[in-house]
Amino acid sequence: MKAIRLHAQGGPEQAFYEDAPNPTLLEGDVLVRVLAVSTTRGELDWPPTYNDQNGNPRTPSIPGHEFCGIVESTGETVYALTSFFRNGAAAEYIEVRAADLAPKPLTLDAVQAAAVPLAGLTAWQALFDHANLLPGQTILIHGAAGGVGTFAVQLAKWNGAHVIATANAKDHELLTSLGADQIIDYKTQRFEELVHDVDVVLDCIGGDTQDRSWQVLKRGGVLVSIAGESIGQPSPIQSYP
Ligand SMILES: NC(=O)c1ccc[n+]([C@@H]2O[C@H](COP(=O)([O-])OP(=O)(O)OC[C@H]3O[C@@H](n4cnc5c(N)ncnc54)[C@H](OP(=O)(O)O)[C@@H]3O)[C@@H](O)[C@H]2O)c1
């Protein structure tokens, strides 16, 4: 098959469109014909792109771990985030654990679906697995207009939360359309002077923004940060005592 493969660590100059062996299926895998693929920002810098789980080199490797495609054996259209330690989907075909697949949403085309998994799953996990966000709670989302933030705003609103977002003024209209109840311009306003007693802070920015966020939490509130996360490292999750 044809694939884009990385032969050494580096930028896009290390990626070559070339012939590659057809995928070899492991137990639990299915073969998917790729329709669309995303390469996540930072992916070319991550060790798993070049090494296996034991740290041994696995180049030439195929990037692109978010994708949409058709399961060869059943004809179903699926989308997924696949393991960063395995070959990605910048190829005609990918071997992927069947358990990683989900049916493609009917409302999205293949390119749109391939852009959803990592940012969407990150937002979902932060809100519901880590922060346990409940209907009626108030959440402050930093970086709300970004890749993860835009999913987080919609998911939090869908779950019945009161959503306060920090963003650049140019993005306020977008965030209103996504359901944000209150929007703070991070360039001209200090959120800690405007917000207090929130149940959850989702921090997609880190640094000074994270440091200033503790004071807006109510007692027992939770701050989840995804900022600067590297693959394989847990996100900081802390509760205000
Ligand atoms: N995307 C993913 O799938 C993913 C997954 C896991 C972890 N992460 C990590 O999560 C963090 C955010 O990633 P992302 O992809 O969502 O970022 P992104 O798409 O680059 O968006 C960042 C957003 O934050 C805004 N912003 C910058 N400084 C801000 C501040 N002080 N207060 C409020 N908003 C501010 C930016 O607006 P401007 O237009 O003003 O710059 C932009 O809208 C990164 O550290 C990333 O490594 C991302």
The ligand as an SDF file (V2000), in Angstrom:
LIG
                    3D

 48 52  0  0  0  0  0  0  0  0999 V2000
   -5.9910   19.4240   21.0540 N   0  0  0  0  0  0  0  0  0  0  0  0
   -5.9190   18.2660   21.7060 C   0  0  0  0  0  0  0  0  0  0  0  0
   -6.4520   17.2330   21.2470 O   0  0  0  0  0  0  0  0  0  0  0  0
   -5.2210   18.1850   23.0430 C   0  0  0  0  0  0  0  0  0  0  0  0
   -5.2530   16.9660   23.7540 C   0  0  0  0  0  0  0  0  0  0  0  0
   -4.6340   16.9000   25.0050 C   0  0  0  0  0  0  0  0  0  0  0  0
   -3.9780   18.0000   25.5130 C   0  0  0  0  0  0  0  0  0  0  0  0
   -3.9220   19.1610   24.7800 N   0  0  0  0  0  0  0  0  0  0  0  0
   -3.2240   20.3090   25.3750 C   0  0  0  0  0  0  0  0  0  0  0  0
   -4.2170   21.2430   25.7520 O   0  0  0  0  0  0  0  0  0  0  0  0
   -3.7520   22.5680   25.5930 C   0  0  0  0  0  0  0  0  0  0  0  0
   -4.7410   23.3150   24.6870 C   0  0  0  0  0  0  0  0  0  0  0  0
   -4.7610   22.6710   23.4320 O   0  0  0  0  0  0  0  0  0  0  0  0
   -5.7790   23.1030   22.2690 P   0  0  0  0  0  0  0  0  0  0  0  0
   -5.4800   22.2120   21.1220 O   0  0  0  0  0  0  0  0  0  0  0  0
   -7.1600   23.1710   22.8080 O   0  0  0  0  0  0  0  0  0  0  0  0
   -5.2350   24.5920   21.9870 O   0  0  0  0  0  0  0  0  0  0  0  0
   -5.4980   25.6060   20.7810 P   0  0  0  0  0  0  0  0  0  0  0  0
   -6.4180   25.0010   19.7690 O   0  0  0  0  0  0  0  0  0  0  0  0
   -4.1770   26.1210   20.3450 O   0  0  0  0  0  0  0  0  0  0  0  0
   -6.3010   26.7740   21.4770 O   0  0  0  0  0  0  0  0  0  0  0  0
   -5.8060   27.5860   22.4920 C   0  0  0  0  0  0  0  0  0  0  0  0
   -6.8410   28.7100   22.6900 C   0  0  0  0  0  0  0  0  0  0  0  0
   -6.5510   29.3800   23.9080 O   0  0  0  0  0  0  0  0  0  0  0  0
   -6.5880   30.7780   23.6580 C   0  0  0  0  0  0  0  0  0  0  0  0
   -5.7700   31.4180   24.6820 N   0  0  0  0  0  0  0  0  0  0  0  0
   -4.4360   31.7070   24.6490 C   0  0  0  0  0  0  0  0  0  0  0  0
   -4.0450   32.2630   25.8220 N   0  0  0  0  0  0  0  0  0  0  0  0
   -5.1630   32.3050   26.6090 C   0  0  0  0  0  0  0  0  0  0  0  0
   -5.4090   32.7380   27.9390 C   0  0  0  0  0  0  0  0  0  0  0  0
   -4.4240   33.2650   28.7170 N   0  0  0  0  0  0  0  0  0  0  0  0
   -6.6660   32.6400   28.4290 N   0  0  0  0  0  0  0  0  0  0  0  0
   -7.6690   32.1110   27.6830 C   0  0  0  0  0  0  0  0  0  0  0  0
   -7.5110   31.6810   26.4020 N   0  0  0  0  0  0  0  0  0  0  0  0
   -6.2530   31.7700   25.8860 C   0  0  0  0  0  0  0  0  0  0  0  0
   -6.1160   30.9230   22.2400 C   0  0  0  0  0  0  0  0  0  0  0  0
   -6.5640   32.1660   21.7320 O   0  0  0  0  0  0  0  0  0  0  0  0
   -5.6710   33.1830   20.8560 P   0  0  0  0  0  0  0  0  0  0  0  0
   -6.3240   33.1900   19.5130 O   0  0  0  0  0  0  0  0  0  0  0  0
   -5.7590   34.4740   21.5580 O   0  0  0  0  0  0  0  0  0  0  0  0
   -4.2570   32.6310   20.8320 O   0  0  0  0  0  0  0  0  0  0  0  0
   -6.8220   29.7330   21.5760 C   0  0  0  0  0  0  0  0  0  0  0  0
   -8.1590   30.0450   21.2520 O   0  0  0  0  0  0  0  0  0  0  0  0
   -2.3340   22.4470   25.0290 C   0  0  0  0  0  0  0  0  0  0  0  0
   -1.4220   22.5290   26.1100 O   0  0  0  0  0  0  0  0  0  0  0  0
   -2.3180   21.0540   24.4090 C   0  0  0  0  0  0  0  0  0  0  0  0
   -1.0120   20.5010   24.4150 O   0  0  0  0  0  0  0  0  0  0  0  0
   -4.5520   19.2860   23.5780 C   0  0  0  0  0  0  0  0  0  0  0  0
  1  2  1  0
  2  3  2  0
  2  4  1  0
  4  5  1  0
  4 48  2  0
  5  6  2  0
  6  7  1  0
  7  8  2  0
  8  9  1  0
  8 48  1  0
  9 10  1  0
  9 46  1  0
 10 11  1  0
 11 12  1  0
 11 44  1  0
 12 13  1  0
 13 14  1  0
 14 15  2  0
 14 16  1  0
 14 17  1  0
 17 18  1  0
 18 19  2  0
 18 20  1  0
 18 21  1  0
 21 22  1  0
 22 23  1  0
 23 24  1  0
 23 42  1  0
 24 25  1  0
 25 26  1  0
 25 36  1  0
 26 27  1  0
 26 35  1  0
 27 28  2  0
 28 29  1  0
 29 30  1  0
 29 35  2  0
 30 31  1  0
 30 32  2  0
 32 33  1  0
 33 34  2  0
 34 35  1  0
 36 37  1  0
 36 42  1  0
 37 38  1  0
 38 39  2  0
 38 40  1  0
 38 41  1  0
 42 43  1  0
 44 45  1  0
 44 46  1  0
 46 47  1  0
M  CHG  2   8   1  16  -1
M  END
$$$$
